[in-house]
Amino acid sequence: MAHHMMFFLSFLVTLAAAIEGIHAVDYVVTNTAGTTPGGVRFNNVIGSTYSRQTLISATNFIWKTFQQNNAANRKNVQKVSLFIDDMDGVAFASNNEIHVSARYINSYSGNVKREITGVLYHEMTHVWQWNGNGLAPGGLIEGIADFVRLKAGYVPSHWVQPGKGDRWDQGYDVTARFLDYCNSLKNGFVAELNKKMRTGYNANFFVQLLGKSVDQLWKDYKAKYGN
Ligand SMILES: [Zn+2]
């Protein structure tokens, strides 16, 4: 009897490990710029271990922010790779790969570890967010990525203040601040918007969720801040 119980328990452990194996995401960090000043600064100030932990923390934060509490409502991603590369620009995400510029790390004045943490939250959002099957405005995609960065507490000093900007879909910080306003009208708004963007995009999503057109919401938002 005891033998059978042990066998059954070990079977359960194996089953749990198998299920975990199906759903677990692999994170791999590679510094291809290790001989450049930015690559050296990455190793000294940020490091692969911290970066990998940040990718995991960002993923958990994004799933929570998007209200994706099981595998069925998330993107099916098995592996995310982060590369520190000798390249121009800041960073980009494509095909579940995140590339961060070693030159940007080298030239950044200020708390570079905090800055790159914020960049990783933004780029990791691109890995997990829905894009309306390619139909969503690029500015909204970038705005949602920066909204996550904002909610995670990694707003950099160079961002615009709330109420600034010319268009709701200007992208990045401008759209992130606007989405934060929309989310203040209905907690979970951004999560609901992202869910709707799984299969397509329609500007009417704003009406369905908040009862007003996105243009009216933008006017209300600007008026709130006297702009
Ligand atoms: Zn982006």
Residues whose N, C-alpha, C, O or C-beta is under 5 A from the ligand:
A	BS01	ZN	E142 A145
